[in-house]
Amino acid sequence: MTLSLVFAALSALIHVAFFVLESFLFTKPPGRKIFGTTEADAETMKFLAFNQGFYNLFLAVGCFVGIALSVGGRPEGRALVLFTCASMVAAAGILATGGKKLLRGVVMQGAPPAVAIVTSLL
C-alpha cells in the first residue's frame, strides 16, 4: 500500500503543477513554450486553460485527501485514491487522442496514477 500511496502523491503533485501552468502561467513565456502556443492563441484560450487547471487541482486535492484518509486507516481513503487516479488515467487516455505530439504529456499525466492503481490492487 505504501508504494501505491507514493505514486498517488506523485500523481497529485503533477496535477498541482499543471494547475499552476494552466491557471497562472498559460499566457506567460514558460507556459506558452510548454503548451506550444503563440501569444495570441494563449490569450484566446486562457480562460479554457484556467478552467482546466482547476480540474487538475480538484483531482489533486481529492487524491491528497484520499491519501490522508488511507494513512489514517480509513477504508474510504483507498476508494478516493483509486477514483482520482482512475480519473487521471482516463484524462490521459483522452489526451492520447490528440496524437503523437502529446505523448510526453500522456505519459506524465497517466503513468504515475496507473502505477498507483496497479500497486494498490496487487
N, C-alpha and C positions, 0 to 999 in steps of 0.2 A: 504494500500500500504506500509506503514511503516514496518509492520511485515514481509511482503514479502521481502523487501529490507534487513532487518536484517538477515533473513535466507539466502538470496543470498550472503550477505557479509560473513557469517559464511562458506558457501559453498566454496567461493573463497579462504578464509583463509586456509581451509582444503586442498584445491588443491595446494596452495603455500607450505604448509608443506610437501605434497607428492612430490612436485618438489624438495625440499631440500633433502628429504630422498632418492629419486630415482636418482637424478643427482649428489649428493655430498657425501651422507653417505652410499650408497648401499654396498660398499665393506668394510666399517668400521664395527666394532663390533655392534654398536647400529642398523645400517641398516640391517646387517645380521640377528640379533636377530628378528627384526620386520618382515622381509620377510622370515625367516626360511631357510636361505641358508648357505651352507658351504663357507669357504673362496675360495675354488677352483671354486665352482659354481658361486659365486658372481663375481669373476674375469672373468669367461666365459661370463656372462650375463651383465656385467657392461655397455657396450655401448647401449644395448637394453633398460636397465633401464634409462640411461642418456637421451635417446630419449623420452621415455615415460614420464619422468619428465618434459620435455619441453612441451609436450602435456598438461599436467596438468597446467603448468604455463600459457600457452596461453588461456586456458579456464578461469583461474582466472583473467587474465588481461581483457579479454572480459567482464566478469561479473562485474568487478570493473568499467570499462568504462560505461557499461550499467547502473549501479547504479548512477554514477556521472551524466549521461545524464538525468536519471529519476528524480533525486533530482533537477536538473536544469529545470525541466518541459518539457523536450524534449520527445515526444512520442516514438521515435525510441529507447530510453533507455529501455523502458519496453520490446520491442521486443528483444533487445540484451540480457537482463537478462533472459527472457524466453528461448531463444535459447541456451544460455550457460548452464543454469540449466537443460534443457531437454537433452543436450549432456552429462552432468554429470550423470543424471539418467540413460540414455541409457548405458553409460560405466559401471555403477554399475550393470545393468542387464547382461551385458556380463561377468563381473567378477563373477556373481552369478552362471554362468555355470561351474565354477571351483570346485563346491562342498561346503559342509558344513564348511570345514576348513576356507573358505574365508568369511563366513557370517559376521563377525565383520567388515571387510573392505567394504563389500557391504553396510551395514547399515551406516557406517561412510561416505562413498562416496555418497550414494544415498538418505538418509533420508533428510538431510537439503535442498538440492535443490528441492526435491519433495514437501517439506513443502512450500518452496518459490513459487513454481508453483501453488500449490493449493490455498494458501492465496492470490496470485496475481489474480487468476481467480474468487475469491469469491467477 
